[in-house]
Amino acid sequence: MSRASERMTARTSGLRKWANLPLLLAVGLLLLYGAVIVHSATSGFQSGAAMFQRQLLGAGLGLVALCVMWLLDYRKFEGWLGALVALNAFLIVSPLIPGLGVEAKGAQAWLEIAGVRLFQPAEPAKLITIVIMAIVISQYKGVIERPRDVLRILAFLALPFGLILLQPDLGTGLVFIAITMGMLVVGGLKPKWFVLFAVVGVIAVAGVFRFGLLQQYQEDRLLVFIQPDRDPRGAGYNLEQSKIAIGSGGLTGKGLGQGTQSNLNFLPERHTDFIFSVLGEELGFVGTVVLLGLYLALLMVALEISTSSRDLYGSLVAVGLISMWTFQILQNMGMTMGLMPITGIPLPFISFGSSFMLANLAGTGMLLSVWARRSGV
């Protein structure tokens, strides 16, 4: 072998150690797929072109964030626990500050300055929460059994979860819970605690209904989930139109831009919460299977990164991202088909939203950081 060939082989080997090519390929394909669907979903809007450009801008900024997080050594954050908790609390509370926050879809969750809507602070807060929980849970070296240890961990969850409920944004709050539960599985929490959590959860849900703690629209969504035919022209309208859109797609769909439910404005929030319904109507069963295949590839590669990490902290960071994506994927797809309550959770890498896209790509950069340093690379 010539020296040139040896140098090329060495460079290729070094690239594979630093970059997880299957992860980059899966995310790249999801970005392309998402761009196609968002373009189709927004084409019927008067400002559709501007919305699509904003989505591309979010993806571009997200790729920059990906590179930054990839270059940063994730292990450096272990000594920043207090600062991260404070930053997380500030981000979540910031939309509630008069003059900064703006209400959208029933929640005070966005920052707006001089009439320009900037971003949704809860999105980066999800990533910060993953790092915080990874730092805290890894301190127990894979064995979490004592009640005081469990309570300490839950205290770090209670802060962001409680602040999110003040907005109120129950859907995002559930994402924080899903992240923590997934990380606790890998972190070594004893099974008896999960049984206790389930019992407490059932009691909490019953109490919420009993004392009327939900907003009216939230209660209506849950009641429609339990009784799908309860209010087809009111609270159940979104779900009814979503089912019609997905079912009418058949095997191969009606074609991009040819979906009648979306083009005739029967399907609400078609570019965000119900974009899976657009995909199902226009690309059919085949299109949804392709999307599921891409998601499966993403999660399998992320799982490989988690198991290859050189420390529990890195594994937990990867598991936090896996838990976040898995919950959002299942919840979004499930709610469009009536299998889950409607919570307003978007679809990772697919739904319209620059803040959401930026956070997902930054999370990908965190995965790449764990991968690159799995053996001291």
C-alpha positions as CSV (number, residue, x, y, z in Angstrom):
1,M,0.0,0.0,0.0
2,S,1.3,3.4,-0.9
3,R,1.9,6.2,1.6
4,A,-1.0,8.2,0.1
5,S,-3.3,5.2,0.5
6,E,-2.1,4.8,4.1
7,R,-2.8,8.4,4.9
8,M,-6.2,8.2,3.3
9,T,-7.0,5.1,5.3
10,A,-5.8,6.8,8.5
11,R,-8.0,9.9,7.8
12,T,-11.0,7.7,7.1
13,S,-10.4,5.8,10.3
14,G,-10.1,9.0,12.3
15,L,-13.2,10.4,10.8
16,R,-15.2,7.3,11.8
17,K,-13.9,7.7,15.4
18,W,-14.9,11.3,15.6
19,A,-18.1,11.3,13.5
20,N,-20.9,8.7,13.7
21,L,-21.8,8.5,10.1
22,P,-25.1,6.5,10.5
23,L,-26.4,9.2,12.9
24,L,-25.5,12.0,10.5
25,L,-27.2,10.1,7.7
26,A,-30.4,9.4,9.6
27,V,-30.7,13.0,10.8
28,G,-29.9,14.3,7.3
29,L,-32.6,12.2,5.8
30,L,-35.1,13.3,8.4
31,L,-34.3,16.9,7.7
32,L,-34.9,16.5,4.0
33,Y,-38.1,14.5,4.6
34,G,-39.3,17.1,7.1
35,A,-38.5,20.0,4.6
36,V,-40.6,18.3,1.9
37,I,-43.6,17.8,4.2
38,V,-43.4,21.3,5.7
39,H,-43.2,22.8,2.3
40,S,-46.3,20.9,1.2
41,A,-48.2,21.7,4.5
42,T,-47.5,25.4,4.3
43,S,-48.0,25.9,0.6
44,G,-51.6,26.7,1.1
45,F,-50.9,29.6,3.6
46,Q,-50.7,33.2,2.3
47,S,-47.3,33.4,4.0
48,G,-46.3,29.9,3.1
49,A,-43.0,30.9,1.4
50,A,-41.9,32.9,4.4
51,M,-42.8,30.1,6.8
52,F,-40.8,27.6,4.8
53,Q,-37.8,30.0,4.7
54,R,-38.1,30.4,8.5
55,Q,-38.0,26.6,8.8
56,L,-34.8,26.4,6.7
57,L,-33.3,29.2,8.8
58,G,-34.1,27.2,11.9
59,A,-32.4,24.1,10.4
60,G,-29.4,26.2,9.4
61,L,-29.0,27.6,12.9
62,G,-29.6,24.1,14.3
63,L,-26.7,22.7,12.2
64,V,-24.5,25.4,13.7
65,A,-25.7,24.4,17.2
66,L,-25.0,20.8,16.3
67,C,-21.4,21.6,15.4
68,V,-20.9,23.6,18.6
69,M,-22.3,20.9,20.8
70,W,-20.2,18.3,19.0
71,L,-17.0,20.2,19.6
72,L,-17.8,20.8,23.2
73,D,-16.7,18.1,25.6
74,Y,-19.9,17.0,27.4
75,R,-17.9,16.0,30.5
76,K,-17.0,19.7,31.2
77,F,-20.6,20.3,32.2
78,E,-20.4,18.0,35.2
79,G,-19.0,20.7,37.4
80,W,-21.7,23.3,36.4
81,L,-24.7,21.7,38.2
82,G,-25.7,24.9,40.1
83,A,-25.3,27.2,37.2
84,L,-27.3,24.9,34.9
85,V,-30.2,24.6,37.4
86,A,-30.3,28.4,37.6
87,L,-30.1,28.9,33.8
88,N,-32.8,26.3,33.3
89,A,-35.1,28.0,35.8
90,F,-34.5,31.4,34.2
91,L,-35.3,30.1,30.7
92,I,-38.6,28.5,31.7
93,V,-39.7,31.5,33.7
94,S,-38.6,34.1,31.1
95,P,-41.9,34.0,29.1
96,L,-43.8,34.9,32.2
97,I,-41.8,38.2,32.6
98,P,-44.0,41.1,31.6
99,G,-43.0,42.5,28.2
100,L,-41.0,39.4,27.2
101,G,-43.5,36.6,27.0
102,V,-46.4,36.2,24.6
103,E,-49.3,33.7,24.7
104,A,-49.9,31.2,22.0
105,K,-52.2,28.1,22.0
106,G,-53.2,28.8,25.6
107,A,-49.7,28.9,27.0
108,Q,-47.4,31.8,27.9
109,A,-44.4,30.0,26.4
110,W,-42.7,32.3,23.8
111,L,-40.3,35.2,24.0
112,E,-41.2,38.2,21.9
113,I,-39.3,41.5,21.6
114,A,-40.6,44.5,19.6
115,G,-43.3,42.4,18.1
116,V,-40.8,39.8,16.8
117,R,-41.4,36.3,18.2
118,L,-37.9,34.9,19.0
119,F,-38.0,31.4,20.4
120,Q,-39.6,29.0,22.9
121,P,-37.3,28.7,25.9
122,A,-38.7,25.4,26.9
123,E,-36.9,23.7,24.0
124,P,-33.3,24.4,25.1
125,A,-34.5,23.8,28.7
126,K,-35.2,20.2,27.7
127,L,-31.6,19.7,26.8
128,I,-30.3,21.4,29.9
129,T,-32.6,19.2,32.0
130,I,-31.1,16.1,30.3
131,V,-27.6,17.3,31.4
132,I,-28.7,18.2,34.9
133,M,-30.4,14.8,35.4
134,A,-27.4,13.0,33.9
135,I,-25.1,14.7,36.4
136,V,-27.3,14.0,39.4
137,I,-28.2,10.4,38.5
138,S,-24.6,9.4,37.6
139,Q,-23.5,10.3,41.1
140,Y,-25.2,7.2,42.4
141,K,-23.0,4.8,40.3
142,G,-25.9,2.8,38.9
143,V,-27.6,2.0,42.3
144,I,-30.6,4.2,43.4
145,E,-32.6,2.7,46.2
146,R,-32.7,4.9,49.3
147,P,-35.8,7.1,49.6
148,R,-33.7,10.2,50.2
149,D,-31.8,9.7,47.0
150,V,-35.0,9.2,45.0
151,L,-36.4,12.4,46.6
152,R,-33.3,14.4,45.8
153,I,-33.4,13.3,42.1
154,L,-37.1,14.1,41.9
155,A,-36.5,17.5,43.4
156,F,-34.3,18.4,40.3
157,L,-37.2,17.3,38.1
158,A,-39.9,19.2,40.2
159,L,-38.3,22.6,39.5
160,P,-38.6,22.7,35.7
161,F,-41.8,20.6,35.7
162,G,-43.5,23.0,38.2
163,L,-42.3,26.1,36.4
164,I,-43.6,24.7,33.0
165,L,-47.0,24.1,34.5
166,L,-47.2,27.8,35.4
167,Q,-47.2,28.7,31.7
168,P,-49.3,26.4,31.6
169,D,-47.8,23.8,29.2
170,L,-48.8,20.3,30.3
171,G,-47.5,18.6,27.1
172,T,-44.0,20.0,27.6
173,G,-44.1,19.0,31.2
174,L,-44.8,15.4,30.3
175,V,-41.7,15.5,28.1
176,F,-39.6,16.4,31.2
177,I,-41.2,13.4,33.1
178,A,-40.5,11.0,30.2
179,I,-36.8,12.2,30.0
180,T,-36.3,11.6,33.7
181,M,-38.1,8.2,33.8
182,G,-36.0,6.9,30.9
183,M,-32.8,8.0,32.5
184,L,-33.7,6.5,35.9
185,V,-34.1,3.1,34.2
186,V,-30.5,3.2,33.1
187,G,-29.4,5.0,36.2
188,G,-30.2,2.0,38.4
189,L,-33.6,2.9,40.1
190,K,-35.1,-0.2,41.7
191,P,-38.3,-1.5,39.9
192,K,-40.4,-1.0,43.1
193,W,-40.1,2.8,42.7
194,F,-41.6,2.7,39.2
195,V,-44.6,0.8,40.5
196,L,-44.9,3.5,43.2
197,F,-44.6,6.3,40.6
198,A,-47.4,4.6,38.5
199,V,-49.7,4.5,41.6
200,V,-49.0,8.1,42.5
201,G,-49.6,9.1,38.8
202,V,-53.0,7.5,38.7
203,I,-54.0,9.2,42.0
204,A,-52.7,12.5,40.7
205,V,-54.7,12.3,37.5
206,A,-57.8,11.4,39.5
207,G,-57.2,14.3,41.8
208,V,-56.7,16.7,38.9
209,F,-60.1,15.7,37.5
210,R,-61.8,15.7,40.9
211,F,-60.7,19.2,41.8
212,G,-60.9,20.8,38.3
213,L,-57.2,21.7,38.1
214,L,-57.0,21.4,34.3
215,Q,-57.8,24.2,31.9
216,Q,-61.1,23.7,30.1
217,Y,-59.5,22.9,26.7
218,Q,-57.2,20.4,28.4
219,E,-60.1,18.6,30.1
220,D,-62.0,18.6,26.8
221,R,-59.0,16.9,25.1
222,L,-58.9,14.2,27.7
223,L,-62.6,13.6,27.6
224,V,-62.5,13.3,23.8
225,F,-59.7,10.8,24.0
226,I,-61.8,8.6,26.3
227,Q,-65.0,9.2,24.2
228,P,-63.9,9.9,20.6
229,D,-67.5,10.7,19.4
230,R,-68.2,13.0,22.3
231,D,-68.0,16.4,20.4
232,P,-67.1,15.9,16.7
233,R,-67.8,19.5,15.8
234,G,-66.2,21.1,18.9
235,A,-63.4,19.6,21.1
236,G,-63.2,16.4,18.9
237,Y,-63.0,18.3,15.6
238,N,-59.2,18.2,15.3
239,L,-59.0,14.4,16.0
240,E,-61.9,13.7,13.6
241,Q,-60.3,15.5,10.7
242,S,-56.9,14.0,11.5
243,K,-58.3,10.5,11.3
244,I,-60.0,11.3,8.0
245,A,-56.8,12.6,6.6
246,I,-54.7,9.6,7.6
247,G,-57.3,7.1,6.6
248,S,-57.9,8.7,3.2
249,G,-54.2,8.4,2.3
250,G,-54.5,4.7,1.6
251,L,-51.4,2.8,0.6
252,T,-49.5,5.4,-1.4
253,G,-51.3,8.6,-0.6
254,K,-52.9,11.3,-2.8
255,G,-49.5,12.9,-3.7
256,L,-47.6,15.9,-2.3
257,G,-49.7,19.0,-2.2
258,Q,-52.8,17.1,-3.2
259,G,-54.2,16.4,0.3
260,T,-57.8,17.6,0.4
261,Q,-58.1,17.8,4.2
262,S,-55.1,20.1,4.5
263,N,-55.6,22.2,1.3
264,L,-59.3,22.8,2.1
265,N,-58.4,23.9,5.6
266,F,-60.3,21.1,7.3
267,L,-57.1,19.9,9.2
268,P,-56.0,22.4,11.9
269,E,-52.4,23.0,12.9
270,R,-51.4,20.9,9.9
271,H,-47.8,22.3,9.8
272,T,-47.1,21.7,13.5
273,D,-49.0,19.3,15.7
274,F,-50.8,17.5,13.0
275,I,-48.1,17.3,10.3
276,F,-48.1,13.5,10.6
277,S,-51.7,13.6,9.3
278,V,-50.6,15.6,6.3
279,L,-47.8,13.0,5.6
280,G,-50.3,10.1,6.0
281,E,-52.8,11.7,3.6
282,E,-50.3,12.7,0.9
283,L,-47.8,9.9,1.1
284,G,-50.0,7.1,2.5
285,F,-48.9,4.1,4.4
286,V,-45.7,3.8,2.5
287,G,-44.7,7.3,3.5
288,T,-45.4,6.7,7.2
289,V,-43.4,3.5,7.1
290,V,-40.4,5.4,5.6
291,L,-40.6,7.9,8.4
292,L,-40.9,5.2,11.1
293,G,-37.8,3.5,9.5
294,L,-35.8,6.7,9.8
295,Y,-36.8,7.2,13.4
296,L,-35.9,3.6,14.2
297,A,-32.5,4.1,12.7
298,L,-32.0,7.3,14.7
299,L,-33.0,5.7,18.0
300,M,-30.9,2.5,17.3
301,V,-27.8,4.5,16.6
302,A,-28.4,6.7,19.7
303,L,-28.7,3.5,21.7
304,E,-25.4,2.3,20.3
305,I,-23.8,5.6,21.3
306,S,-25.2,5.2,24.8
307,T,-23.8,1.7,25.3
308,S,-20.4,2.7,23.8
309,S,-19.9,5.6,26.2
310,R,-16.9,5.4,28.5
311,D,-18.9,6.6,31.5
312,L,-22.4,6.4,33.0
313,Y,-22.8,10.2,32.7
314,G,-22.3,10.0,28.9
315,S,-24.7,7.0,28.7
316,L,-27.3,9.0,30.6
317,V,-27.0,12.0,28.3
318,A,-27.7,9.7,25.3
319,V,-30.6,7.9,27.1
320,G,-32.1,11.3,27.9
321,L,-32.2,12.2,24.3
322,I,-33.6,8.8,23.3
323,S,-36.3,9.2,25.9
324,M,-37.2,12.7,24.7
325,W,-37.4,11.7,21.1
326,T,-39.2,8.4,21.7
327,F,-41.9,10.1,23.8
328,Q,-42.4,12.9,21.4
329,I,-42.6,10.6,18.4
330,L,-45.1,8.2,20.0
331,Q,-47.2,11.0,21.5
332,N,-47.5,13.0,18.3
333,M,-48.3,10.0,16.1
334,G,-50.6,8.5,18.7
335,M,-52.6,11.7,19.2
336,T,-53.2,12.1,15.4
337,M,-54.8,8.6,15.4
338,G,-56.7,8.8,18.6
339,L,-54.3,6.5,20.4
340,M,-53.0,9.2,22.8
341,P,-54.6,12.4,24.2
342,I,-54.0,15.6,22.2
343,T,-51.2,17.5,23.9
344,G,-49.7,19.7,21.2
345,I,-46.3,18.0,21.1
346,P,-44.7,18.3,17.7
347,L,-42.9,15.7,15.6
348,P,-39.0,15.7,15.9
349,F,-37.2,16.9,12.8
350,I,-40.5,17.1,10.9
351,S,-42.9,19.6,12.4
352,F,-42.6,23.3,11.6
353,G,-40.9,25.3,14.3
354,S,-37.4,26.9,14.3
355,S,-36.9,26.6,18.1
356,F,-37.9,23.0,18.1
357,M,-35.7,22.2,15.1
358,L,-32.7,24.0,16.7
359,A,-33.1,22.0,19.9
360,N,-33.3,18.7,18.1
361,L,-30.2,19.4,16.1
362,A,-28.3,20.6,19.2
363,G,-29.3,17.4,20.9
364,T,-27.8,15.5,18.0
365,G,-24.6,17.4,18.6
366,M,-24.6,16.2,22.2
367,L,-24.9,12.7,21.0
368,L,-21.9,13.2,18.6
369,S,-19.9,14.7,21.6
370,V,-20.6,11.5,23.6
371,W,-19.6,9.3,20.6
372,A,-16.4,11.3,19.8
373,R,-15.2,10.9,23.4
374,R,-16.3,7.3,24.0
375,S,-12.7,6.1,24.2
376,G,-10.8,9.4,24.8
377,V,-10.8,10.4,21.1
